Amino acid sequence: MWCNVGFADVVKDALTNIKKTKDLLKGNYKCQSILTQGRWTFSFSEISGKNYYIKNVSDDNPPSKQFAVLKKYNMLFWYYILPVEEDSVLIANVLKLEPKRDENFMSIIIFFDGDFTKEDLRKLKDSSNESEQAFFNHADNFVETRINSGSQGNFQNFDRGICKSDYKPLKKIPKLSNEQKEINKKKLLEQLKKYKPTELAPGVKKKTN
């Protein structure tokens, strides 16, 4: 019996954490680079389920919007191909969604001039012509199987930063119990009994010109 109760608590906590994470995506993240001290803002719009658009707004570059996927309940991943000097590189990004002030954003740049070949780049570009989801799946699989597996390809840190959420949950107005409603009603009736015609009624403000 205690096992079932414990499992139910774990599931409840997990669902609560997922909801808190999704709530954070209702606001913006104000970011500052650890490497360059540059500043920018991430904003989000939900597509469906775990899929989002993430928009990057900064003073240095025009606004950009990419397709992103929420993984592991609090990690947002997105990828894009960046043209560089008649060539292209892959930019891989991850943002850890939490209200804390620790380093929670990382971006790496991946070059296709060695173990990572022009053929790998061509396949990524082809997938981007299919759909946003197809490109994400291909790029995500590439990073998981080639970068995270310890391949000797050419990649390095592109940026790292601290991003702070500005989301503030709405305060819920507590519901009054029937008993409290009756108490308030009695108080109002008592005030009305004391009311004199020459005075303003309780709760009515005097009109001024």
C-alpha positions as CSV (number, residue, x, y, z in Angstrom):
1,M,0.0,0.0,0.0
2,W,2.8,2.4,0.9
3,C,4.4,1.8,-2.4
4,N,1.3,2.9,-4.3
5,V,1.1,6.0,-2.1
6,G,4.7,6.8,-2.7
7,F,4.4,6.3,-6.5
8,A,1.3,8.6,-6.5
9,D,3.3,11.3,-4.7
10,V,6.1,11.0,-7.2
11,V,3.7,11.3,-10.1
12,K,1.9,14.3,-8.5
13,D,5.3,16.1,-7.9
14,A,6.3,15.4,-11.5
15,L,3.1,16.8,-12.9
16,T,3.5,19.9,-10.6
17,N,7.0,20.4,-12.0
18,I,5.8,20.1,-15.6
19,K,3.1,22.7,-14.9
20,K,5.5,25.1,-13.3
21,T,7.9,24.8,-16.3
22,K,5.1,25.4,-18.8
23,D,4.0,28.4,-16.7
24,L,7.5,29.9,-17.1
25,L,7.1,29.7,-20.9
26,K,4.2,32.1,-20.5
27,G,6.7,34.9,-19.7
28,N,10.0,36.0,-21.1
29,Y,13.6,35.2,-20.2
30,K,16.0,38.1,-19.9
31,C,19.5,36.9,-20.7
32,Q,23.1,38.0,-20.4
33,S,26.1,36.3,-22.1
34,I,28.9,35.1,-19.8
35,L,31.3,35.3,-22.7
36,T,30.5,38.7,-24.3
37,Q,28.2,40.4,-21.7
38,G,25.7,40.9,-24.5
39,R,22.0,41.0,-23.6
40,W,18.9,39.6,-25.2
41,T,15.4,38.4,-24.5
42,F,13.8,35.0,-25.3
43,S,10.0,34.9,-25.7
44,F,7.9,31.8,-26.4
45,S,4.7,30.8,-28.2
46,E,3.3,27.3,-27.8
47,I,2.5,25.4,-31.0
48,S,1.2,22.2,-29.5
49,G,2.2,19.8,-26.8
50,K,6.0,20.1,-26.3
51,N,6.6,22.2,-29.4
52,Y,7.2,25.9,-29.2
53,Y,8.5,28.8,-31.2
54,I,11.3,30.7,-29.4
55,K,12.0,34.3,-30.4
56,N,15.3,35.9,-29.8
57,V,15.3,39.7,-29.5
58,S,18.5,41.8,-29.0
59,D,20.0,45.1,-29.8
60,D,22.8,43.6,-31.9
61,N,20.8,41.4,-34.3
62,P,17.4,41.4,-36.0
63,P,14.7,39.3,-34.2
64,S,14.8,35.6,-35.1
65,K,12.4,32.8,-34.4
66,Q,13.1,29.1,-34.3
67,F,11.2,25.8,-33.8
68,A,12.0,24.4,-30.3
69,V,11.0,21.2,-28.4
70,L,10.7,20.8,-24.7
71,K,12.5,17.7,-23.4
72,K,13.0,16.2,-20.0
73,Y,10.2,18.5,-18.8
74,N,12.5,21.5,-18.2
75,M,15.0,21.5,-21.1
76,L,14.2,23.5,-24.3
77,F,16.3,22.5,-27.4
78,W,16.4,24.2,-30.7
79,Y,18.7,24.2,-33.8
80,Y,19.4,26.3,-36.8
81,I,21.8,26.5,-39.7
82,L,23.9,29.7,-39.9
83,P,25.6,30.8,-43.1
84,V,29.2,31.8,-42.5
85,E,31.6,33.0,-45.2
86,E,30.2,31.0,-48.2
87,D,29.7,28.0,-45.9
88,S,27.2,27.0,-43.2
89,V,27.4,25.8,-39.6
90,L,24.9,24.2,-37.2
91,I,24.0,26.0,-34.0
92,A,22.7,23.8,-31.2
93,N,21.0,25.5,-28.2
94,V,19.6,24.4,-24.9
95,L,17.9,26.5,-22.3
96,K,17.2,25.0,-18.8
97,L,13.8,26.4,-17.7
98,E,14.0,27.5,-14.1
99,P,13.6,30.7,-12.2
100,K,17.1,30.5,-10.6
101,R,20.0,32.7,-11.5
102,D,22.5,30.0,-12.3
103,E,24.0,29.5,-15.8
104,N,21.2,27.9,-17.7
105,F,21.8,28.6,-21.4
106,M,24.4,27.0,-23.7
107,S,24.9,27.3,-27.4
108,I,27.5,25.3,-29.5
109,I,28.7,25.9,-33.0
110,I,29.3,22.8,-35.2
111,F,31.6,22.9,-38.3
112,F,31.4,20.6,-41.2
113,D,35.1,20.5,-42.3
114,G,36.4,17.2,-40.9
115,D,34.8,14.2,-39.2
116,F,31.5,16.1,-39.7
117,T,31.3,16.3,-43.5
118,K,29.6,18.3,-46.2
119,E,27.4,15.3,-46.7
120,D,26.2,15.6,-43.1
121,L,25.4,19.3,-43.7
122,R,23.6,18.5,-46.9
123,K,21.3,16.0,-45.1
124,L,20.5,18.6,-42.5
125,K,19.7,21.2,-45.1
126,D,17.5,18.7,-47.0
127,S,15.6,17.9,-43.8
128,S,15.0,21.6,-43.2
129,N,13.2,21.7,-46.6
130,E,10.8,19.0,-45.4
131,S,9.4,20.6,-42.2
132,E,10.5,22.2,-39.0
133,Q,9.8,19.0,-37.1
134,A,11.9,16.9,-39.6
135,F,14.8,19.3,-39.3
136,F,14.6,19.3,-35.5
137,N,14.5,15.5,-35.4
138,H,17.5,15.2,-37.8
139,A,19.6,17.9,-36.0
140,D,18.7,16.5,-32.5
141,N,19.7,13.0,-33.6
142,F,22.9,14.3,-35.1
143,V,23.9,16.0,-31.8
144,E,22.9,13.0,-29.7
145,T,24.7,10.4,-31.8
146,R,27.7,12.5,-33.0
147,I,28.4,15.2,-30.4
148,N,27.3,13.7,-27.2
149,S,28.8,10.3,-28.0
150,G,32.3,11.8,-28.0
151,S,33.0,12.2,-31.8
152,Q,36.2,14.1,-32.7
153,G,34.4,16.5,-35.0
154,N,35.0,20.2,-35.0
155,F,32.7,22.0,-32.6
156,Q,33.1,24.6,-29.8
157,N,31.2,26.8,-27.4
158,F,29.2,29.5,-29.3
159,D,27.7,31.2,-26.2
160,R,26.8,30.6,-22.6
161,G,24.6,32.7,-20.5
162,I,22.3,33.3,-17.5
163,C,18.6,33.7,-18.3
164,K,16.1,34.9,-15.7
165,S,12.4,34.3,-16.1
166,D,10.1,37.4,-15.6
167,Y,7.0,35.3,-15.2
168,K,4.8,36.1,-12.2
169,P,1.8,33.9,-11.5
170,L,-1.5,35.6,-11.0
171,K,-2.5,35.7,-7.3
172,K,-5.7,33.7,-6.8
173,I,-8.4,35.5,-4.8
174,P,-9.4,33.2,-2.0
175,K,-13.0,32.0,-2.0
176,L,-15.1,32.9,1.0
177,S,-16.8,30.1,2.9
178,N,-20.6,30.3,3.4
179,E,-19.9,31.1,7.0
180,Q,-17.7,34.0,6.1
181,K,-20.3,35.3,3.6
182,E,-23.0,35.2,6.4
183,I,-20.7,37.2,8.7
184,N,-20.1,39.8,6.0
185,K,-23.8,40.0,5.3
186,K,-24.6,40.6,9.0
187,K,-21.9,43.3,9.2
188,L,-23.4,45.1,6.2
189,L,-26.9,44.9,7.6
190,E,-25.7,46.4,10.9
191,Q,-24.0,49.3,9.1
192,L,-27.2,49.9,7.2
193,K,-29.3,50.0,10.4
194,K,-27.0,52.8,11.7
195,Y,-27.2,54.7,8.4
196,K,-28.8,58.1,8.6
197,P,-30.5,59.8,5.6
198,T,-28.2,62.8,5.9
199,E,-25.1,60.6,5.6
200,L,-23.6,58.7,2.7
201,A,-24.5,55.0,2.6
202,P,-21.8,52.5,3.6
203,G,-19.3,52.0,0.8
204,V,-20.5,55.1,-1.2
205,K,-17.9,57.8,-1.8
206,K,-18.7,61.5,-1.7
207,K,-18.8,63.0,-5.2
208,T,-16.4,65.8,-5.8
209,N,-16.4,68.4,-8.6
